[in-house]
Amino acid sequence: MDSQEWYLEYQIHKNRPGLLGDIASLLGMLSINILTINGVENNRRGMLLRTEDEEKIEALKHILSRVDNITITALRAPKLVDRMAVRHGRYLDRCLEDKRTYRFTRDELGLLVDFMAELFKKDGHQLIGVRGMPRVGKTESIVASSVCANKRWTFVSSTLLRQTVRSQLAHDEMSSQNVYIIDGIVSTMRSTERHDLLVREIMRMDATKVIEHPDVFVRETEFTLDDFHYIIELRNHPDEVITYDVLEPGFESF
């Protein structure tokens, strides 16, 4: 039988001495391996576990439900957000109104890069939008995430070093293993017909596409925000408002 990973999270009501040791001993007696353990927010502890027998997980759940000092808050196959919580000791800031939207600030670039790298490792079509004001670190984070995911990145349009508007790609650049980076402002407001055709061809590929300024992109194209699998917001500080008012006189600052 193949081994399976599980995510266990529990709320600690009274953190008495030896509590973690008791739980670790219980897992050992059930032959459940602890892969990772860390404290997470709100006095909770998260663990990534591995076992070949699902019945042992049910036994663990039954036993821990009778422990007075803790309450199980999660016991499931691990999601990406669970792995991030255990790895970084905190939950991702997720928008309540739109579960696809995750929020980060500049002092959380390490967490953002790790999160996007995990997304980039997935195969097949993915459309990811990145919102943020100028010079907040959007493009740099996307490139760093591509490196961490061992994926090649390809700029289709960008303003990172100088304005880039590609009209064609080399044969080796057309690969499902590439991460395609598209600046939604440049591609819709400074594009050519050949560039538009290239963008549409890339959008049909079974590969990861990252659109900076997705709101402008959907405003000027036939795509909608519902087409995006994830939306990432990056701010200089939590209270910063992401606005495109600067687009009225021009968009050089973007």
TILUM-456987 format. One line per field, with one value per residue: residue number from 1; x, y, z of N, C-alpha, C in turn. Coordinates in pm, 1 decimal, always signed. Example, Ala and Ser with C-alpha at 12.3 -4.5 7.8 and 13.67 -1.06 7.14 Angstrom:
num <- 1, 2
nu <- +1319.0, +1285.0
nv <- -569.0, -225.0
nw <- +780.0, +708.0
cau <- +1230.0, +1367.0
cav <- -450.0, -106.0
caw <- +780.0, +714.0
cu <- +1320.0, +1290.0
cv <- -330.0, +3.0
cw <- +780.0, +787.0
//
This chain:
num <- 1, 2, 3, 4, 5, 6, 7, 8, 9, 10, 11, 12, 13, 14, 15, 16, 17, 18, 19, 20, 21, 22, 23, 24, 25, 26, 27, 28, 29, 30, 31, 32, 33, 34, 35, 36, 37, 38, 39, 40, 41, 42, 43, 44, 45, 46, 47, 48, 49, 50, 51, 52, 53, 54, 55, 56, 57, 58, 59, 60, 61, 62, 63, 64, 65, 66, 67, 68, 69, 70, 71, 72, 73, 74, 75, 76, 77, 78, 79, 80, 81, 82, 83, 84, 85, 86, 87, 88, 89, 90, 91, 92, 93, 94, 95, 96, 97, 98, 99, 100, 101, 102, 103, 104, 105, 106, 107, 108, 109, 110, 111, 112, 113, 114, 115, 116, 117, 118, 119, 120, 121, 122, 123, 124, 125, 126, 127, 128, 129, 130, 131, 132, 133, 134, 135, 136, 137, 138, 139, 140, 141, 142, 143, 144, 145, 146, 147, 148, 149, 150, 151, 152, 153, 154, 155, 156, 157, 158, 159, 160, 161, 162, 163, 164, 165, 166, 167, 168, 169, 170, 171, 172, 173, 174, 175, 176, 177, 178, 179, 180, 181, 182, 183, 184, 185, 186, 187, 188, 189, 190, 191, 192, 193, 194, 195, 196, 197, 198, 199, 200, 201, 202, 203, 204, 205, 206, 207, 208, 209, 210, 211, 212, 213, 214, 215, 216, 217, 218, 219, 220, 221, 222, 223, 224, 225, 226, 227, 228, 229, 230, 231, 232, 233, 234, 235, 236, 237, 238, 239, 240, 241, 242, 243, 244, 245, 246, 247, 248, 249, 250, 251, 252, 253, 254
nu <- +84.8, +57.0, +211.8, +45.1, -0.6, -99.0, -266.7, -257.9, -410.7, -442.2, -615.1, -481.4, -583.2, -491.2, -169.1, -0.2, +300.7, +477.5, +274.2, +302.8, +492.7, +344.8, +153.3, +321.0, +427.4, +197.0, +146.9, +372.2, +324.4, +112.6, +238.4, +259.7, +422.6, +587.2, +630.9, +669.1, +652.2, +503.1, +430.9, +135.1, -73.3, -284.0, -254.5, -234.0, -127.8, +38.5, +79.3, +246.7, +181.9, +256.1, +141.0, +74.9, -164.8, -491.9, -679.1, -546.6, -534.9, -800.5, -822.6, -644.8, -781.3, -1007.6, -896.5, -769.0, -987.5, -1082.4, -911.5, -870.8, -730.4, -695.6, -835.3, -924.9, -877.7, -833.6, -799.3, -688.6, -621.3, -329.9, -356.5, -231.3, -225.8, -212.1, +42.1, +196.3, +133.0, +245.0, +511.0, +585.9, +481.2, +250.1, -73.2, -178.7, -284.1, -598.0, -852.2, -1178.4, -1403.7, -1339.4, -1214.7, -1002.8, -814.9, -515.2, -325.7, -34.7, +246.1, +535.2, +727.9, +683.9, +792.2, +942.6, +765.4, +570.5, +714.2, +772.0, +512.4, +413.4, +600.6, +528.4, +282.6, +367.8, +491.8, +297.7, +153.5, +12.2, -262.0, -264.4, -377.8, -271.3, -313.2, -150.0, -164.1, -67.1, +105.1, +335.0, +681.5, +673.3, +756.7, +655.8, +723.2, +985.1, +935.4, +788.0, +979.2, +1172.8, +1021.3, +984.8, +1245.4, +1280.1, +1092.6, +1213.6, +1159.1, +1158.6, +1139.2, +952.7, +938.9, +666.6, +549.5, +665.2, +795.7, +1026.9, +1318.5, +1345.9, +1092.9, +916.8, +774.4, +677.1, +658.7, +688.2, +797.5, +1086.7, +1139.8, +1216.1, +1114.8, +848.0, +696.6, +538.3, +649.2, +737.4, +709.4, +498.8, +515.7, +314.5, +252.4, -27.6, -98.7, +89.4, +52.1, -205.0, -228.2, -9.6, +33.5, +78.2, -76.1, +40.6, +151.8, -79.7, -186.7, +10.6, -15.5, -273.0, -226.4, -51.2, -217.8, -380.9, -226.2, -122.0, +2.7, +166.3, +53.2, +123.8, -29.3, +40.0, -121.8, -404.2, -664.6, -669.9, -605.6, -830.4, -1020.2, -962.0, -968.4, -1119.7, -1121.5, -1209.3, -1219.1, -1304.1, -1174.2, -932.7, -724.1, -590.5, -551.1, -315.7, -223.4, +0.1, +141.7, +294.4, +246.8, +0.4, -230.1, -227.4, -377.3, -457.1, -452.6, -552.1, -556.3, -356.2, -339.7, -495.7, -371.9, -145.2, +76.0, +338.0, +463.8, +391.5
nv <- -120.2, +221.5, +500.6, +774.4, +1128.0, +1345.3, +1622.9, +1750.8, +1957.8, +2136.9, +2311.1, +2461.9, +2457.5, +2453.0, +2470.0, +2253.8, +2130.7, +1884.2, +1813.6, +1814.1, +1611.8, +1391.0, +1367.5, +1319.2, +1073.3, +916.7, +921.6, +783.1, +528.4, +452.7, +417.8, +635.7, +866.9, +1175.8, +1438.7, +1717.2, +1980.3, +2256.8, +2560.1, +2746.6, +3031.8, +3186.0, +3022.3, +2758.3, +2434.6, +2281.1, +1985.5, +1785.5, +1467.9, +1116.7, +805.6, +458.2, +345.8, +422.0, +374.3, +411.3, +683.6, +743.2, +623.0, +784.6, +1030.1, +966.9, +918.5, +1165.1, +1331.7, +1295.0, +1418.9, +1665.2, +1908.9, +2002.6, +2081.1, +1934.2, +2095.4, +2050.3, +1767.8, +1615.6, +1540.1, +1710.8, +2049.5, +2308.8, +2549.8, +2450.8, +2334.0, +2563.8, +2696.3, +2529.7, +2533.8, +2803.1, +2892.5, +3042.5, +3151.7, +3199.4, +3517.3, +3540.3, +3644.6, +3699.0, +3745.9, +3658.0, +3362.6, +3293.1, +3488.5, +3607.3, +3782.6, +3980.9, +4150.2, +4365.2, +4287.8, +4022.7, +3879.4, +3646.1, +3444.7, +3483.0, +3419.1, +3149.6, +3044.4, +3103.2, +2957.5, +2694.7, +2688.1, +2718.9, +2479.4, +2303.8, +2116.5, +2184.6, +2402.2, +2714.7, +3016.1, +3305.9, +3598.2, +3903.5, +4167.3, +4504.8, +4805.4, +5029.1, +4926.1, +4757.6, +4501.6, +4297.1, +4170.0, +4081.2, +3898.3, +3704.5, +3606.6, +3508.6, +3308.1, +3136.8, +3045.1, +2906.3, +2705.3, +2566.3, +2631.7, +2769.4, +3112.3, +3334.0, +3642.8, +3794.6, +4039.5, +4330.8, +4563.2, +4553.8, +4579.5, +4724.1, +4844.5, +4570.6, +4413.7, +4146.2, +3999.1, +3755.2, +3423.9, +3222.0, +2882.8, +2708.9, +2847.2, +2805.6, +2622.0, +2390.1, +2381.7, +2627.1, +2944.3, +3197.8, +3543.4, +3818.6, +4154.8, +4319.5, +4583.6, +4682.6, +4495.5, +4547.3, +4817.6, +4914.2, +4749.0, +4545.1, +4413.7, +4166.2, +4105.9, +4078.0, +3846.6, +3662.8, +3666.5, +3556.0, +3302.2, +3199.3, +3205.5, +2993.6, +2774.9, +2482.0, +2570.3, +2763.3, +3087.2, +3415.9, +3708.8, +4036.4, +4314.0, +4230.6, +4335.6, +4546.9, +4404.0, +4231.8, +4423.7, +4526.2, +4312.2, +4001.7, +3830.5, +3734.6, +3799.2, +3565.7, +3370.9, +3337.1, +3140.6, +3197.4, +3497.5, +3729.2, +3969.5, +4228.8, +4446.4, +4753.6, +4810.4, +4697.2, +4865.2, +4988.5, +5111.4, +4962.9, +5109.4, +5232.1, +5488.6, +5644.4, +5572.8, +5734.6, +5989.8, +5871.8, +5583.4, +5550.3, +5520.4, +5270.1
nw <- +0.0, -85.9, +73.7, +235.3, +262.0, +528.1, +677.4, +991.7, +1220.8, +1519.8, +1778.6, +2064.0, +2389.3, +2648.7, +2706.1, +2833.4, +2994.2, +2811.9, +2638.1, +2353.5, +2333.0, +2420.8, +2217.8, +1999.9, +2081.4, +2071.8, +1795.3, +1714.2, +1824.0, +1667.4, +1433.1, +1261.6, +1071.4, +1142.5, +930.4, +910.2, +1147.5, +1309.7, +1482.4, +1425.2, +1349.4, +1606.8, +1834.3, +1745.6, +1627.4, +1359.7, +1161.1, +921.4, +817.4, +758.7, +647.3, +579.0, +622.2, +624.8, +819.8, +1056.7, +1077.4, +1124.0, +1374.0, +1516.0, +1503.4, +1653.4, +1907.6, +1970.6, +1980.6, +2230.8, +2398.6, +2637.8, +2632.7, +2375.9, +2048.9, +1750.1, +1446.2, +1181.7, +974.4, +719.4, +369.3, +268.1, +166.2, -53.3, +90.4, +348.1, +356.0, +324.8, +562.4, +760.9, +681.1, +700.9, +936.3, +957.9, +838.5, +499.6, +377.0, +286.0, +67.2, +178.6, +27.0, -226.4, -283.9, -442.8, -428.3, -295.7, -51.1, -12.4, +139.1, +91.7, +280.0, +296.3, +88.6, +65.8, +147.8, -50.5, -287.5, -239.4, -232.7, -495.3, -640.8, -580.8, -708.6, -972.9, -1022.2, -1094.3, -1360.8, -1688.0, -1799.7, -1646.8, -1514.2, -1378.9, -1198.1, -1112.7, -900.7, -827.2, -725.2, -903.2, -901.1, -679.1, -669.5, -827.4, -1083.8, -1030.6, -825.1, -961.8, -1143.7, -963.2, -842.6, -1058.2, -1093.5, -850.6, -890.3, -1085.4, -1349.7, -1678.3, -1752.0, -1959.9, -2106.6, -2242.6, -2260.7, -2097.2, -1850.2, -1711.0, -1748.0, -1989.6, -2207.4, -2322.9, -2595.5, -2738.1, -3062.6, -3168.7, -3075.8, -3014.3, -3126.2, -2916.0, -2704.7, -2695.7, -2499.7, -2280.4, -2034.7, -1969.7, -1796.6, -1870.5, -1890.6, -1881.8, -1924.6, -1842.7, -1897.6, -2086.1, -2292.4, -2381.3, -2432.4, -2567.8, -2779.8, -3080.2, -3380.3, -3439.2, -3194.5, -3039.3, -3156.6, -3083.2, -2801.9, -2774.1, -2878.0, -2686.2, -2463.8, -2519.2, -2472.7, -2288.7, -2033.8, -1774.0, -1727.8, -1636.4, -1553.4, -1521.4, -1372.4, -1405.0, -1409.8, -1591.3, -1817.3, -1854.8, -1893.9, -2142.5, -2315.9, -2435.4, -2224.1, -1885.6, -1528.6, -1414.8, -1555.9, -1436.9, -1229.4, -993.4, -802.9, -715.4, -482.1, -427.4, -202.2, -80.3, +183.9, +424.5, +409.6, +165.9, -129.8, -431.2, -734.5, -1058.7, -1144.3, -1245.9, -1504.9, -1658.2, -1739.1, -1842.8, -1853.9, -1780.3, -1532.3, -1454.2
cau <- +0.0, +134.8, +193.9, -32.5, +26.5, -215.2, -242.0, -325.2, -400.9, -526.8, -615.6, -435.1, -656.6, -402.2, -41.9, +70.5, +429.2, +472.0, +160.7, +352.2, +557.0, +240.3, +94.3, +423.8, +433.7, +77.7, +170.5, +471.1, +259.9, +26.2, +327.0, +235.9, +544.1, +576.2, +721.0, +695.6, +568.0, +528.2, +320.4, +73.1, -137.1, -397.8, -225.8, -257.6, -9.3, +12.3, +172.1, +233.8, +199.4, +255.3, +111.5, +24.7, -292.5, -587.8, -751.2, -472.7, -575.5, -930.9, -795.4, -585.9, -888.7, -1093.8, -826.1, -746.0, -1115.9, -1108.7, -811.9, -936.9, -652.4, -686.0, -947.6, -879.3, -937.0, -818.2, -734.9, -724.7, -510.7, -280.7, -370.5, -115.4, -227.7, -167.7, +188.3, +251.8, +115.7, +343.5, +645.6, +616.7, +427.9, +139.8, -166.5, -182.3, -392.8, -688.4, -969.1, -1300.9, -1503.1, -1295.1, -1120.0, -886.2, -728.1, -423.6, -266.5, +99.8, +314.6, +676.1, +808.2, +649.4, +831.2, +985.9, +643.9, +507.9, +792.8, +751.1, +375.7, +403.3, +682.5, +447.0, +183.7, +434.9, +532.1, +185.6, +149.9, -112.8, -303.7, -288.2, -379.4, -249.3, -305.9, -73.6, -196.5, +25.0, +148.3, +469.1, +803.1, +645.9, +827.2, +573.5, +796.9, +1097.1, +882.9, +749.7, +1103.9, +1231.1, +938.0, +1015.0, +1373.3, +1256.6, +1015.2, +1295.6, +1091.0, +1211.1, +1042.7, +957.1, +867.7, +590.1, +549.3, +718.0, +867.2, +1125.9, +1442.5, +1299.5, +962.6, +923.6, +650.1, +721.7, +566.5, +706.3, +888.1, +1166.7, +1078.8, +1239.8, +1040.5, +708.8, +700.0, +444.3, +725.9, +772.5, +618.2, +486.4, +487.9, +248.2, +210.8, -160.3, -106.0, +168.4, -4.4, -333.6, -226.1, +104.0, +56.2, +57.2, -161.3, +118.3, +163.4, -210.1, -196.9, +99.9, -76.7, -385.0, -169.4, +1.4, -330.8, -439.9, -130.0, -130.4, +119.3, +137.1, +59.0, +109.5, -69.8, +47.8, -233.6, -512.1, -787.2, -657.8, -606.1, -967.3, -1096.5, -930.2, -972.8, -1240.6, -1107.5, -1272.3, -1151.7, -1342.8, -1080.4, -811.0, -724.9, -543.8, -518.8, -221.5, -209.5, +124.8, +137.6, +405.8, +199.4, -134.8, -336.9, -211.0, -485.2, -409.4, -537.3, -500.1, -588.7, -243.6, -354.4, -569.2, -277.5, -40.9, +106.9, +480.4, +507.2, +367.7
cav <- +0.0, +344.5, +590.1, +895.1, +1240.3, +1404.4, +1746.4, +1757.2, +2087.2, +2139.6, +2430.1, +2431.1, +2532.7, +2461.9, +2414.9, +2198.8, +2068.3, +1745.0, +1787.1, +1775.8, +1481.2, +1288.4, +1348.9, +1254.3, +933.1, +852.2, +902.1, +676.8, +400.0, +421.7, +408.8, +751.6, +948.1, +1321.9, +1495.2, +1856.9, +2030.0, +2398.3, +2636.8, +2841.6, +3142.8, +3165.8, +2914.8, +2629.5, +2362.2, +2203.9, +1875.8, +1702.3, +1329.0, +1016.9, +669.6, +370.8, +289.0, +527.9, +341.3, +467.2, +824.0, +742.9, +593.6, +906.5, +1128.0, +922.7, +935.4, +1307.2, +1395.8, +1277.5, +1494.0, +1787.6, +2031.4, +2042.0, +2054.3, +1915.9, +2191.1, +1997.9, +1638.0, +1595.3, +1542.3, +1847.8, +2145.3, +2396.9, +2646.8, +2379.3, +2321.4, +2695.9, +2727.9, +2454.4, +2573.8, +2940.9, +2922.3, +3138.8, +3129.8, +3298.0, +3614.9, +3504.7, +3731.7, +3626.6, +3762.6, +3583.7, +3265.3, +3279.3, +3604.4, +3601.7, +3914.4, +3982.5, +4279.4, +4353.4, +4216.3, +3880.6, +3833.1, +3507.3, +3363.5, +3495.0, +3342.4, +3007.3, +3011.5, +3100.8, +2846.9, +2573.0, +2696.4, +2701.7, +2339.6, +2227.4, +2106.2, +2219.4, +2542.3, +2793.7, +3160.6, +3370.2, +3743.3, +3969.0, +4309.4, +4579.6, +4935.5, +5024.6, +4903.9, +4687.3, +4373.6, +4194.6, +4092.9, +4014.7, +3782.9, +3601.8, +3547.4, +3429.5, +3188.3, +3047.9, +2982.0, +2809.0, +2594.1, +2508.6, +2657.4, +2879.8, +3220.2, +3401.0, +3769.7, +3825.4, +4186.2, +4365.6, +4691.0, +4531.2, +4647.8, +4820.1, +4796.1, +4451.8, +4374.4, +4044.2, +3965.1, +3613.0, +3355.6, +3116.2, +2749.7, +2651.5, +2924.0, +2759.4, +2496.4, +2383.3, +2391.8, +2767.6, +3037.5, +3312.4, +3664.4, +3916.9, +4278.5, +4348.1, +4720.9, +4692.1, +4412.0, +4596.7, +4959.8, +4945.6, +4625.7, +4541.6, +4301.1, +4043.4, +4077.5, +4027.3, +3707.5, +3583.0, +3653.6, +3461.3, +3169.1, +3157.1, +3182.4, +2862.8, +2670.0, +2415.2, +2617.0, +2866.8, +3225.8, +3512.2, +3839.2, +4151.6, +4407.3, +4154.1, +4414.6, +4618.9, +4302.0, +4185.8, +4539.8, +4553.8, +4189.5, +3921.2, +3747.7, +3785.8, +3756.9, +3426.8, +3282.3, +3325.5, +3040.9, +3265.5, +3639.2, +3763.6, +4113.6, +4263.7, +4586.5, +4801.4, +4798.1, +4639.6, +4961.3, +5050.3, +5089.5, +4938.7, +5189.8, +5255.8, +5626.6, +5699.9, +5537.7, +5837.6, +6074.6, +5790.8, +5471.3, +5530.7, +5477.1, +5128.0
caw <- +0.0, -92.6, +187.7, +210.4, +351.1, +593.5, +751.0, +1121.1, +1288.2, +1639.4, +1864.5, +2199.0, +2491.1, +2764.5, +2659.0, +2949.2, +2961.7, +2766.9, +2549.7, +2222.0, +2345.0, +2430.2, +2085.0, +1918.1, +2122.9, +2017.8, +1652.4, +1702.0, +1853.1, +1553.7, +1315.0, +1175.0, +1069.7, +1138.8, +830.2, +946.5, +1256.9, +1337.0, +1536.2, +1333.6, +1420.1, +1697.5, +1928.6, +1682.4, +1581.3, +1239.0, +1132.8, +802.9, +858.8, +651.1, +689.7, +472.8, +665.7, +654.4, +942.8, +1169.4, +1086.1, +1191.7, +1514.5, +1572.3, +1519.0, +1764.6, +2035.0, +1997.8, +2011.4, +2373.4, +2475.0, +2682.2, +2613.7, +2234.6, +1959.0, +1612.6, +1353.6, +1045.3, +955.6, +579.7, +273.7, +273.9, +57.5, -65.0, +200.7, +467.7, +348.1, +349.9, +704.6, +838.2, +640.9, +739.7, +1068.6, +950.7, +728.7, +392.1, +386.5, +175.8, +59.9, +212.9, -79.5, -344.1, -230.2, -531.7, -411.1, -181.9, -31.0, +43.8, +144.0, +50.5, +379.7, +287.8, -44.0, +76.5, +148.9, -182.0, -384.6, -209.4, -272.2, -640.6, -691.3, -570.9, -816.4, -1101.5, -1037.5, -1148.3, -1506.3, -1753.8, -1809.9, -1526.6, -1537.9, -1249.6, -1206.5, -1006.1, -886.5, -742.9, -774.0, -963.4, -822.8, -554.0, -673.6, -894.2, -1184.3, -965.5, -751.1, -1059.6, -1193.7, -854.1, -825.0, -1169.9, -1062.8, -742.8, -946.1, -1192.2, -1475.6, -1756.7, -1767.0, -2089.8, -2109.1, -2363.1, -2251.2, -1965.8, -1836.0, -1605.5, -1784.0, -2088.6, -2252.0, -2407.7, -2661.6, -2831.6, -3171.2, -3195.1, -2984.0, -3074.5, -3114.7, -2783.6, -2604.5, -2695.9, -2424.0, -2168.1, -1910.8, -1948.1, -1731.1, -1960.0, -1814.2, -1967.1, -1859.1, -1895.2, -1947.5, -2209.0, -2398.4, -2430.7, -2464.1, -2653.4, -2855.0, -3224.1, -3419.2, -3426.7, -3051.4, -2996.5, -3202.9, -2999.8, -2669.8, -2784.3, -2895.1, -2556.3, -2373.5, -2550.3, -2440.4, -2158.8, -1959.9, -1675.3, -1771.6, -1527.1, -1607.6, -1432.1, -1394.2, -1469.7, -1425.2, -1718.7, -1922.1, -1882.9, -1941.0, -2282.2, -2396.3, -2416.8, -2104.7, -1763.5, -1405.9, -1387.3, -1623.5, -1357.1, -1122.5, -871.9, -809.5, -608.8, -460.8, -358.3, -159.2, +1.6, +321.9, +420.5, +382.8, +34.4, -226.4, -567.9, -821.6, -1192.8, -1180.8, -1320.5, -1645.9, -1730.3, -1814.5, -1903.4, -1767.9, -1777.4, -1401.3, -1440.4
cu <- +87.9, +107.6, +121.2, +8.1, -104.9, -172.4, -326.4, -301.8, -492.4, -506.1, -575.2, -510.3, -572.7, -273.3, +40.5, +203.7, +410.8, +359.4, +207.2, +418.7, +455.9, +179.4, +193.9, +435.5, +314.6, +94.7, +270.7, +410.7, +168.2, +105.6, +293.4, +358.0, +511.3, +678.9, +764.3, +601.6, +604.3, +406.6, +267.1, -6.9, -248.4, -380.0, -263.2, -125.0, -48.6, +118.9, +142.0, +272.1, +202.8, +230.1, +60.9, -115.5, -387.9, -665.0, -679.7, -503.3, -710.0, -914.1, -736.8, -692.5, -977.3, -1027.0, -811.8, -875.2, -1150.7, -1007.7, -868.9, -862.9, -645.8, -817.9, -893.1, -952.7, -922.6, -749.6, -775.7, -599.0, -461.6, -306.4, -244.8, -110.3, -184.6, -15.8, +255.8, +244.0, +219.7, +484.9, +683.1, +558.4, +317.8, +51.7, -147.2, -302.2, -482.3, -812.7, -1095.9, -1403.1, -1467.2, -1183.4, -998.1, -782.1, -647.5, -347.5, -130.2, +149.1, +462.9, +762.0, +774.1, +690.2, +878.8, +868.6, +576.0, +582.0, +773.2, +613.4, +363.4, +485.9, +605.2, +339.4, +248.8, +476.7, +420.7, +191.3, +14.6, -142.9, -327.9, -283.6, -377.8, -237.2, -230.3, -104.2, -90.1, +63.7, +288.5, +578.7, +776.6, +712.8, +752.3, +656.9, +912.3, +1051.7, +844.6, +873.6, +1167.2, +1152.5, +963.6, +1145.8, +1355.1, +1182.4, +1091.4, +1225.1, +1158.8, +1103.3, +1063.9, +874.9, +798.4, +573.1, +590.0, +776.4, +980.4, +1256.5, +1416.2, +1169.0, +978.3, +785.5, +690.2, +614.8, +579.9, +803.3, +966.7, +1101.6, +1096.1, +1171.5, +893.7, +703.0, +601.5, +515.9, +770.4, +666.8, +616.3, +439.1, +435.5, +210.1, +78.7, -175.1, -33.2, +101.7, -134.1, -327.8, -107.4, +133.3, +41.4, -32.1, -87.8, +137.0, +31.9, -227.5, -109.4, +40.8, -189.7, -334.4, -117.3, -111.4, -397.4, -348.0, -156.1, -4.8, +74.5, +156.2, +36.7, +83.2, -53.8, -62.1, -350.8, -639.1, -785.6, -666.6, -747.9, -1054.3, -1079.9, -935.5, -1104.0, -1234.9, -1174.7, -1193.0, -1189.2, -1250.2, -954.8, -828.3, -684.8, -523.3, -429.9, -210.1, -84.8, +124.8, +265.3, +372.5, +53.2, -245.1, -326.5, -327.0, -423.8, -504.0, -469.7, -536.8, -479.0, -254.3, -426.8, -474.8, -170.7, -1.4, +256.6, +528.1, +484.2, +467.3
cv <- +124.6, +431.0, +716.1, +1003.5, +1296.3, +1532.3, +1743.1, +1895.5, +2084.6, +2269.1, +2387.8, +2519.6, +2552.7, +2391.6, +2366.9, +2137.9, +1922.5, +1713.2, +1740.8, +1638.8, +1368.3, +1260.5, +1280.6, +1106.4, +853.8, +823.9, +790.0, +539.8, +356.2, +406.1, +516.1, +841.9, +1096.9, +1373.7, +1636.2, +1896.1, +2175.5, +2458.3, +2730.5, +2940.3, +3096.4, +3043.2, +2777.4, +2566.2, +2279.0, +2098.5, +1815.7, +1560.8, +1236.9, +878.9, +589.6, +319.2, +400.7, +501.2, +397.2, +615.9, +835.3, +714.3, +715.2, +1011.5, +1093.5, +948.4, +1083.8, +1381.5, +1385.3, +1349.4, +1631.8, +1914.5, +2080.6, +2013.8, +2043.2, +2016.0, +2146.7, +1862.4, +1590.5, +1577.0, +1685.4, +1927.5, +2231.9, +2495.4, +2581.3, +2367.6, +2456.0, +2731.1, +2656.9, +2503.3, +2710.1, +2980.6, +3026.1, +3105.3, +3235.7, +3390.3, +3597.4, +3592.9, +3651.5, +3634.0, +3681.6, +3490.5, +3245.1, +3387.4, +3592.8, +3732.7, +3902.2, +4126.8, +4256.6, +4279.7, +4067.3, +3821.1, +3687.7, +3411.5, +3365.5, +3410.8, +3192.9, +2962.4, +3002.2, +2987.7, +2715.7, +2572.1, +2665.6, +2556.9, +2253.6, +2228.1, +2151.1, +2367.9, +2602.6, +2940.6, +3230.0, +3520.4, +3800.5, +4117.7, +4377.5, +4710.6, +4925.0, +5001.4, +4839.8, +4550.1, +4262.4, +4106.2, +4016.7, +3890.5, +3669.3, +3530.4, +3459.1, +3300.6, +3087.4, +2973.4, +2874.1, +2685.2, +2521.2, +2518.3, +2775.0, +2987.1, +3289.0, +3528.5, +3785.1, +3976.7, +4222.0, +4505.7, +4676.4, +4605.2, +4757.9, +4764.0, +4682.6, +4422.1, +4274.1, +4019.7, +3820.2, +3556.0, +3250.8, +2981.3, +2692.5, +2730.3, +2881.4, +2622.0, +2502.3, +2394.0, +2535.1, +2838.2, +3164.1, +3433.8, +3771.2, +4037.7, +4321.3, +4488.4, +4732.6, +4615.8, +4465.7, +4741.2, +5001.4, +4829.1, +4648.7, +4423.0, +4168.9, +4005.1, +4021.1, +3881.2, +3615.3, +3561.2, +3551.6, +3318.5, +3114.6, +3126.3, +3047.9, +2746.4, +2609.3, +2447.0, +2722.8, +3004.9, +3318.1, +3649.0, +3945.3, +4250.7, +4336.5, +4234.5, +4493.6, +4519.3, +4257.5, +4300.8, +4561.3, +4430.5, +4116.9, +3833.2, +3815.5, +3738.6, +3614.1, +3326.8, +3257.6, +3221.4, +3102.4, +3413.6, +3669.7, +3914.9, +4139.9, +4413.4, +4623.2, +4791.2, +4755.0, +4735.9, +5025.5, +5012.9, +5072.5, +5008.7, +5210.4, +5396.8, +5689.8, +5669.7, +5645.8, +5931.1, +5994.0, +5680.6, +5446.8, +5478.5, +5328.8, +5048.1
cw <- +0.0, +29.6, +144.4, +307.5, +404.5, +663.7, +878.0, +1180.0, +1409.5, +1716.6, +2005.2, +2298.2, +2617.2, +2726.3, +2778.3, +2906.2, +2918.4, +2671.4, +2411.7, +2225.9, +2350.9, +2292.6, +1992.0, +1953.2, +2069.8, +1868.9, +1629.2, +1725.5, +1738.8, +1423.3, +1211.4, +1184.3, +1066.2, +1038.8, +867.2, +1058.8, +1282.7, +1404.6, +1428.9, +1416.7, +1513.4, +1786.2, +1872.7, +1642.8, +1460.6, +1217.4, +996.5, +842.5, +737.4, +711.4, +571.2, +502.7, +705.7, +782.4, +1065.5, +1186.4, +1155.9, +1340.5, +1585.0, +1598.9, +1638.6, +1899.3, +2068.8, +2029.5, +2159.2, +2462.8, +2509.3, +2641.6, +2470.6, +2163.5, +1817.9, +1522.7, +1207.9, +1052.1, +816.9, +495.8, +262.0, +147.3, +53.1, +50.9, +331.8, +470.1, +374.7, +498.7, +789.7, +807.9, +696.9, +875.5, +1070.2, +831.5, +620.6, +413.2, +263.6, +181.0, +87.3, +100.7, -203.7, -299.4, -319.0, -506.2, -282.0, -174.5, +37.3, +51.5, +114.3, +152.4, +384.6, +152.6, -41.5, +73.6, +12.7, -285.8, -362.7, -256.2, -424.3, -701.3, -686.6, -679.1, -950.8, -1126.5, -1098.4, -1300.6, -1560.3, -1748.6, -1672.0, -1564.7, -1402.4, -1271.5, -1088.1, -1008.4, -800.1, -807.9, -834.0, -859.8, -687.1, -551.8, -743.8, -986.9, -1121.5, -889.7, -846.2, -1112.2, -1087.0, -831.2, -936.2, -1145.7, -956.7, -793.6, -1056.4, -1327.0, -1547.6, -1770.7, -1900.9, -2080.9, -2244.8, -2373.9, -2109.3, -1969.1, -1735.0, -1633.4, -1885.9, -2143.0, -2353.6, -2462.7, -2770.2, -2938.7, -3213.1, -3092.8, -3061.4, -3047.3, -2973.8, -2671.8, -2596.5, -2631.0, -2309.0, -2033.8, -1881.4, -1864.5, -1816.4, -1881.0, -1909.7, -1882.5, -1921.1, -1950.7, -2080.0, -2322.4, -2455.4, -2476.8, -2550.3, -2747.7, -3005.0, -3256.4, -3402.6, -3279.6, -2998.3, -3035.7, -3118.6, -2861.0, -2672.5, -2803.3, -2762.5, -2458.9, -2398.8, -2511.2, -2303.1, -2078.6, -1859.6, -1736.4, -1651.8, -1588.1, -1499.9, -1471.5, -1464.5, -1493.2, -1556.2, -1834.1, -1956.8, -1932.9, -2091.2, -2372.1, -2370.1, -2293.3, -1985.3, -1642.4, -1366.7, -1454.7, -1540.6, -1247.2, -988.1, -903.4, -689.3, -602.2, -378.4, -329.2, -83.8, +149.8, +317.0, +380.6, +244.0, -58.0, -365.0, -663.7, -955.9, -1240.1, -1265.9, -1469.3, -1725.5, -1806.2, -1886.0, -1807.0, -1757.3, -1641.2, -1378.1, -1524.2
//
